[in-house]
Amino acid sequence: MTSPAPDVDVLREIARRVLWLSASIVDAANAGRPNDSGVKVGGHQASSASMVDIMVALWFAELTAQDRVSVKPHASPVLHAVNYLLGDLDESYLPRLREKGGLQSYPSRLKDPDTVDFSTGSVGIGATAALWAAMAHRYLTSQFSGTPDGGRFVSLLGDAELDEGAIWEAVMDPAVARMGELLWVVDLNRQSLDRVVPDIQIAKLQGMFAAAGWQVVVLKWGRIISELFERPGGQALRARLEAMPNEEYQRMLRAGPAQTAERILAAGDLLPGASELKALLDEIDPAELAAAVRDLGGHDIGLLVDTFRAVDADADRPTVVFAYTVKGRGLPTEGHPNNHSALLTGAQMEELAVASGVDRALPWQRFDPDTPAGRLCADRGRALRREPVATPAPVTVPAQLGHAYRKPISTQAALGRLLADLPRDAPAAAARVVTCSPDVASSTNLGGWINKTGVWSVQDRHDWFADDAERVLRWQENRNGQHIELGIAEVNLVSLLGELGATWSRWGERLIPIATLYDPFVSRALEPWSYGIYAGGQSILVGTPSGVTLAPEGGAHQSITTPSIGLEQPGCVAWEPAFPQDLEWCLLHAMSRVGVPGGTSAYFRLSTRPIDPQQAAVPEDPALRERRRRQAVAGGYRLPAGHPPESEDVTLVGVGAIMPEVIAAAGALAAAGVNAGVVCLTSPDLVFRSFQQRGGRDAGVGGDIVSELFPDGRRAPLVTVHDGHPHTLAFLGAVRGDRIRCLGVTEFGQSSSLADAYRLHGIDTASIVDAALTVTDR
């Protein structure tokens, strides 16, 4: 049963204190501590102010400990002020916004000291995170009994965030329309970073959400002004205010109480009901009228509380509440078109302190615990306190499956085979795997896995093709499957991936999420995936097929820069194995590092080019085979090329699908009397880290693999070859100070045969041989 709503007057008192605290947090960061860098600390007092009443209504009347809330980036001071009053943040942090070890500039789930459910520094991306977390929680509950209750998933976002494409990609996903646990509240303050938005197009936005199956609620006016609308002349007042352009409305707010009536009547006798409107305005005290025109739905706390409770009754579809607000509400910068990052002066802070009933010399005062506000803060603090998340049960991911690879196979096909074998060979680990793809599951070789595990859906669907004997892929959608298929929206894919990869730390249930997408589109998905990693999501992203090796597909499907992107992504290890055995070892290793404390994400760049696994010369001896496995998961290994002598004339370094050309070039050089060593890298990323860590006290990830691959006693010029940008491997020349020639792809491709593509970009066998002869002065 829903508990009685708190007294509205008490909530308003708390809102006044939250407004003061949020403004003071920003003020202290900018005016309260030394800053000799010349760089503005910044903060968003006005953007925070428009959110105060909405957040007070939620945290002090509505939320439960199970609910999760995404707070718009520029309202982070409000979140910290609320948490402080709830007893969830120590006072020592309040003056330390944007300071090392203090409060982050924007809400950060991992870096802030208080409770932050979602990191929201990336506008638009953070707003959708709660949606994908809700889907991840639904998946958990369908797979594992005992999953904790997820409550509601709330997103508080600014109206300018609705310009972001990520918002609409998420809103329009068909599965979302059946997720009644979603509540979005749009802070409709009608301002963006630089201006007052001329036309918010609220009807258009309402229609877009409604068309996607959402329940739409609009809170335009509060109850005080709504009472005026019921009086004679009230409908004319309403019509005049609603016909005002946003700029005119906000200019009226800044004109002062004495001018409010005059500005409402500025259209004169042309206004419908002008005489009745003038009579109504003559009856109202100017100060009361000025307060009434500011009485928007997003600032009526009682109306907000009642609305949030009412929308819970519709549990079968998500809800969006458009709450009209004023940017800078209650501050001297209220409604100013340039108030986004404006800071209050010392005198203005003094005025705000008086209006808030606090002493500016004691800015961090909590309420007296014996007052109604103090008791409500204590009660809500206890109600919202969460138990520590349980440690996930240990799951063993095997180091290898032990299958032989004898026939030519691509790494993409090997991925499909590995996943299909996993439920039989390692059922406990397989139960934790969930795969995702943006409508490319079959073309990225997930068919065998899907046939064994099924497709997950928020609700069971009838399979109308179950009796079709010619169908290869069994696509039965229910709540027991382990593959989630999204539409062609890579942003949705990686956003969901991040939240699936955070369930271990949110609810104590480990998942190993693996997503496949075409490698050229990794760049499109990079920002939300990077955001997910920053927020603590651990996952595996498989970009396949990749490079100009996919020659017939043409330049639009030939990725060039993704290897560098993967190497440079924090919180992630980038892999590009050439041979199926390497992929098995590296993928299983990556899986063991996902969904665990201190774990990491992984990016695999795979290919559709079949390669003879015999070229990898995997040792048969168990001890030597294990040594090779350890080298592969550390970043690379050396390959024998015939019977190389003690000293090499040149070292050829290859990655991924290009290895057959590298090995062939070594053979051609040997026939010409040039001794060429061959290095096969599985992860340029780990080799680079090993290079960076040399001389340090901690060998770190990858150990000293760089010294194994490029020992000082065997110095030789290098030729690196990569179906990607040659910059990726350019650092290898600095390992020993060797001469280096980097071959790779620096131009857009075109449709061609594989041989033509390699010749076009200078990564064919002849080009490798020529580069080796050149770098050795032959």
ZABA-881391 format. One record per residue (C-alpha): y, x, z. Coordinates in steps of 0.2 Angstrom, whole numbers, plus 2048, in hexadecimal, padded with zeros to 3 digits. Each point is the difference from the previous one (the first is absolute). Layout:
% ZABA-881391
YXZ ...
***
This chain:
% ZABA-881391
800800800 8118067FB 80B805810 8117F8802 80E8097F7 80C80A80B 8117F9804 80B8037F1 80F80680B 7F580D807 7FA8067EE 8138007FB 80480B80F 7F280C7FB 8068007EE 811806806 7F880E809 7F58057F1 80F8007F5 80980B80C 7F280C802 7FC8017ED 8128047FD 80180D80E 7F08097FA 8098037EF 810804809 7F880D80C 7F88097F1 8108027F7 80D80180E 7F680580F 7F98107FC 8068117F8 7FE8017ED 8068107F8 7F67FE7F0 80D7F67F6 7F27F47FC 8037EE805 7F37F980C 8017EF7FA 7F97EF805 8027EE7FC 8097F680D 8047F17F5 7EF7FF7F8 7F9800812 80C7F2805 7FA7F37F4 7EE802806 8047FF813 7FD7ED802 7F17FF7F5 7F780E809 8057F9811 7F97EF7FC 7F08097FB 7FD80D80D 8077F680F 7F87EF7FB 7F38017F3 7F680F7FD 7EF804808 7F8811803 7F57FD7F1 80E7FE7F4 80680E7F5 8128017F9 80880A7F3 813802803 80C8047F2 805813800 8127FD805 7FC7F680F 7F780E809 80D80080E 7FD7EE804 7ED803801 80380F80C 80D7F580A 7F37F2802 7F280C805 80B80880D 8047EF808 7ED7FC800 7FC810809 7F88087F1 80D80F7FD 80780C80D 813800802 8008137FB 7FD7FC7EE 80E7F47FD 80D80D7FD 7F480A7F5 8007F67F0 7FD80C7F1 7FE80F80C 7F080B800 7F47F880C 80A7F1801 8017EF7F7 7FD8017ED 80D7FA7F4 7F57F27FB 7F17F8808 7F180C800 7EF7FB806 7FB812804 810809805 8097F480B 7FC800812 8007ED802 7F67F27F8 8038007ED 7F37F67F6 8058067EF 80A80E7F9 80E7F97F5 80B80E7FA 7FC7FC7EE 8097F07FC 7F57F27F9 7F080A803 8007FE813 8037ED7FE 7F07FE7F7 7F680A80C 7FD7F280C 7F97F67F2 7F380D7FB 7FC803813 7FC7EE801 7F48017F1 7F9810808 7FD7F6810 7F87F27F7 7F480C7F8 7FC808811 7FC7EF808 7F47FC7F1 7F7810802 7FF804812 7FE7F580F 80A80380F 8108057F6 80F7FC80B 80B7F17FC 80E8047F3 80C7F3805 80F7FD7F4 80680D7F4 8137FF7FF 80C8097F4 813800804 8098057F0 8118017F9 8057F57F1 80480F7F6 7EE806802 7FB7F17F5 80780A7F1 7F180C802 7F17FD7F4 7F480480E 8057F0809 7FB7F57F1 7F08097FB 7FA7FD812 8067EE801 7F87FB7EF 7EF806804 7F57F1800 7F7804810 81080080A 8037ED7FD 7F17FD80C 80680B80E 8087F580D 80280E80D 80F8077F5 8127FC806 80F8087F7 8117FE806 80E8057F4 810805808 80C7F87F3 810809804 8058007EE 805812800 7F88107F9 804812802 8118007F7 8067EE7FE 7FF7ED804 7F37F97F4 8097F47F4 7F17F47FE 7F180180B 7F77F37F5 7F77F880F 7F97F27F5 7F880D7F4 7F980980F 7F97F1808 7F87FA7F0 7F88117FD 7F8800812 7FB7EE7FE 7F88037EF 7F680D808 7F97F480D 80B80480F 8087F380C 8138037FE 80C7FC80E 8138027FF 80B80280F 8117FF7FA 80A7F880D 7FF800813 8007F080B 812801805 8077FF7EF 7F37F47FB 8077F480D 8118027F7 7F87FC7F0 7FB7EF807 8127FB804 80D7F87F4 80580D7F4 7F080A804 7F77FF7F0 8108067F7 80180F80C 7EE8047FC 8027FE7ED 80F80B801 7F780E80A 7F17FF7F5 80A8017F0 80A810806 7FB8107F8 7F980D80C 80F80B7FF 80C7F2804 7F57FA80F 800812807 8128027FD 8037F080A 7F780880F 80B80F800 8107F67FF 8017FA812 7FF7EF808 8117FB7FC 7FD8017ED 7EE7F8800 8067EE7FD 80D8067F3 7F380A7F6 7F37F1800 80E7F57F9 80580D7F3 7FA7F57F2 80C7F3805 7FF7EE7FA 7F48047F3 7F280180D 7F67F0801 8047F7811 80F80C802 8097F480C 7F17FD80B 7FD812801 812804805 7FF7F380D 7F0807807 807812800 8107FA809 7F57FA80E 7F7810803 80780E80B 8028107F4 7F580B80B 7F37F2800 8017FF7ED 7FF8127FE 7F080180B 7F97F17F7 8018077EE 7F780F807 7F27F5807 7F38047F3 7ED7FC802 7FC813803 80B80080F 7FB7F0808 7F280680C 7FA7EF805 7FE7FB7EE 7F78117FD 7F47FD80E 7FC7EE7FB 7FE8067EE 7F480E804 7F57F480A 8007F37F3 7FA80B7F2 7F180580A 7F97EE7FD 7FD8057ED 7F280C802 7FA7FF7EE 80E8087F7 80D80E804 8127FC805 8118077FB 80F7FB80A 8118047F8 80C80280F 8128007FB 80980D80A 81180A801 7FE8137FE 80980880F 7FF7F080A 809802810 8088107FB 8128057FA 7F88047EF 7F97EF7FE 7FF7FA7EE 8098107F9 7FA8047EF 7FF813805 7F87FE811 7EE8067FC 802811808 8117FE808 801806812 80A7F780E 80E80A807 802804812 80C7F2803 7F57F47F7 7F180580A 80B7FD810 8047EE7F9 7ED7FD7FD 7FC806811 80C7F3808 7F97F27F4 7EE805805 804800813 7FB812802 809810806 80180D7F2 7FF80E80C 7EE7F9804 7FA7FB7EF 7EE7FF803 8007F380E 7F07F4801 8027EF807 7FE7FE813 7EE7FC803 8047F180B 80B7F77F2 7F87F47F3 80380D7F2 7F880D80B 7F17F6804 7FD7FB7EE 8018127FA 7F380480D 7F57F17FB 8018047EE 7FD812802 7EF7FC809 7FB7F37F3 80380C7F2 7F880F808 7F08067F6 7F1808806 7FC8117F9 7F77FF7EF 7ED804802 7F98107F9 7F77FC7F0 7ED802801 7FA8107F9 7FA7FF7EE 7F780F7F8 8048037EE 7F280C7F9 8068107F8 7F57FD7F1 7F47F37F9 7F480D7F9 7FE7F87EE 7FE80C7F1 80C8007F2 7F88067F0 8077F67F1 8128017FA 80B7F480A 8127FD803 808801811 8057EE7FE 7EE7FA7FD 7FA80B80E 80C7F780C 7F87F07FB 7EF807802 804807811 8077F0807 7F27F67F9 7F480B809 809800810 7FA7F0807 7EE8067FF 803812805 80D7FE80D 8017EE805 80A802810 80E8097F6 7FF7F47F1 8037F280C 811807804 8058037ED 80B7F37F8 8058037EE 80F7F97F7 8068007EE 80E7F87F6 7F57F77F3 7F88107FA 7F080080B 7F48007F2 80980D7F5 80080C80F 7EE7FE803 7FF7F6810 7F47F37F8 7F1807809 808800811 8077EE7FD 7EF7F97FA 7F9807811 80E7FB80C 8097F17F7 8137FC7FE 80A7FB810 80B7F1800 80A7F780D 7F57F17FC 7F07FE7F7 8007FC7EE 7F37F87F5 7F980C7F3 7FF7F67F0 7F880F7F7 7F180280C 7F47F97F3 80780B7F2 7F180B7FB 80C80C7F6 80C80380E 7FE812806 80D80080F 7FC7F380D 8117FA806 7FD7F480E 80F7FE80B 7FD7FD813 805806811 7F280C801 80380B7F1 807812802 80A8017F0 8127F97FF 8067FC7EF 8137FE7FE 80A7FC7F0 80880E7F5 80C80580E 7FE812806 80D7FE80D 7F57F2808 7F180B7FF 80680F809 80A7F580D 7EF7F7804 7F8811800 80C80780D 7FD7F180C 7ED8007FE 801813805 80A7FB810 7F37F4807 7F880D80B 811803809 8057EE800 7F07F7806 7F480E803 7F57FD7F1 7FE80E7F3 8007FD7EE 7FF80C7F1 80A7F97F3 7FE8067EE 80B7FA7F1 7FE8047EE 80E7FF7F3 8048087F0 807812804 8107FD7F5 8057F280C 7FF80B810 8138037FE 8037EE800 7F77FD810 806810808 80E7FA80B 7F67F2809 7F180B802 80B80E807 8087F380C 7EE7FA805 7FC812805 810803809 7FC7F080A 7EF806805 7F57F97F2 7F180B7FB 7F87FC7EF 7F98087F1 8097FD7EF 7F68047F0 80A8027F0 7F47FF7F2 8008037F1 80C80E7FF 80980C7F5 8008037EE 7ED801801 8027ED7FD 8068057EF 7FC7F07F6 80A7F580C 8108087FB 80F808809 8047F080B 7EF803809 800813801 806805811 809811802 809802811 7F47F780B 7F7811806 811806806 8047F0808 7EF80080A 802812805 8127FC807 7FC7EF809 800802813 7F27F980A 7F48017F1 7F480D7F8 7FF8007ED 7EF8037F8 7FB8027EE 7EE8057FF 7F88047EF 7EE7FD804 7F67F1807 7F980B80E 811806805 8077EE800 7F27FA80B 80380E80D 8137FE7FF 8007ED801 7F57FF80F 80A80D809 8107F67FC 7F77F0806 7FC809810 813803803 8067EE7FD 8027F380E 7FF80D80F 80D80780B 80880F7F8 7F97FB7EF 8078017EF 8017F77EF 7F98077F0 8057FF7EE 7F28037F3 8048037EE 7F17FC7F5 7FB8007EE 7F57F67F4 7FB8107F7 7ED803802 7FD812806 7EF809801 7FD802813 7F58107FC 8108097FC 8047FF813 7F180B803 7FD7F8811 7F580C80A 7EE7F9803 7FE80A811 8057F580E 80B80D809 8098047F0 8027EE7FB 8087FD811 80C80E7FE 8057F97EF 8037EF808 80B80880D 80A8097F3 8027F07F6 8077F680E 80B80F804 8088007EF 7F68097F4 7F280D7FB 7FC80E7F4 7F47FE7F1 7F680D7F9 8038047EE 7F08097F9 7FF81080B 812804804 804812806 807805810 8128007F9 8087F27F5 80C8037F2 8067EE802 7FD7F180B 7FF7EE7F8 8057F280C 7FB7EE7FB 8017EF808 7F77F07FC 7FB7FA7EE 8068107F8 7F380B808 7F48007F0 80E8097F6 80380C80E 7EE805801 7FF8017ED 80F80B800 7F880C80D 7F18017F4 80B8047F1 80980D809 7F0808806 7FA8017EE 8118097FC 7FD80D80E 80C7F780D 7F97FD811 8067EF805 7FD7F9811 8007ED802 8077F680F 7FD7ED801 80D7F780B 7FB7F0808 8117FE809 80F80A7FB 8087F880F 7F480880D 8018117F7 8137FF801 7FF7FC812 7F580E803 80C80B7F7 80F7FA80B 7F6802810 7FB8127FD 80780B80E 8027F180B 7F77FE811 7F67F17FA 7F68007F0 8027ED7FF 7F87F57F2 7F780A7F3 7FF80F80B 8028107F6 7F97FA7F0 80E8087F6 7F9811805 7EF7FC7FB 8057FA7EF 80D80E7FD 7FB80F80B 80C80F801 7F280C7FA 7FE7F77EF 8127FE7FA 8017FB7EE 80D7F67F5 7FD7ED801 8007F27F3 8007EF808 7FB7F17F6 8037EE805 8007EF7F7 8117FD809 810809802 7FE813801 80C80080F 7F27FA80B 7F7811800 80F80C7FE 7FF805812 7F08097FD 80A80F7F9 807803811 7F0801809 7FD8127FB 8108047F5 7F57FE7F0 8077FD7EF 7FD7EE7FC 8007F57F1 8007ED803 7F97F47F3 8017ED802 8097F17F9 8137FF7FF 8037F47F2 7FB7ED7FE 7EF7FE7F7 7FB7F67F1 7F17F77FA 7F380D7FA 7EF807802 7FC80A80F 8008107F6 8107FC7F8 8097FC811 7FA810808 80680A7F1 8117F77FF 803804812 7F9812800 7F27FD80C 7F18027F4 7F480F801 80980A7F3 8117FE809 7F8806810 7F880F7F8 8118047F8 8097FF810 7F480B809 80180D7F2 8137FF801 801802813 7F580F800 80A8087F2 7F37FF7F3 
***
